[in-house]
């Protein structure tokens, strides 16, 4: 059975919006969540590309993370691995560097 992650991406960011300094393992996890945001907000019509990070039974999971923006009150991104069932909800991603829906800087 996979884990369930409830993540606010802002907890990993500096006030300027960049990835904060943190221990290497925490940074890898933050980058993983950011990659899910990118995949869910930029590759709408394409197959997902983020590989699952879990290693059940000390073997790398072969799953590809399925993710999508949800129209709930937090505009959260829901994601799950169909192989190992790792899953979660990401909030606080809007207008971050990883938000593919946001206008790029200087695009006004």
C-alpha positions, 0 to 999 in steps of 0.5 A: 500500500502506498503513502498518502502525501498532503503537501503545500508546495509553499512550505518548500519555497523561499519568499521569492519563490525559489526552492529553499535551502534544505537537507538533500533528501528533503530537496529531492522530495520537494523537487519530486512534488514540483515535477508533478505540478509541472506535469499536471499543468503543462502536459495536459494533452500528453502522456504523464512523464513523472516516474514513481519514486517509491521502492516497494520491496527494495525494487524501484516502482515501475509506475508513472504518476498520474496527476491532474488539477482538481477544481476544488476550493484549493485548486489542488493537484491530485496524483497517484501511482497506479502500480504501488498506489502512492498518492497525494494532494498538492496545494500552494502551487499556483503562481510558482515557478512550476505552475504551467498555467501561469503567465511566464515572467514578462508575458503581460 
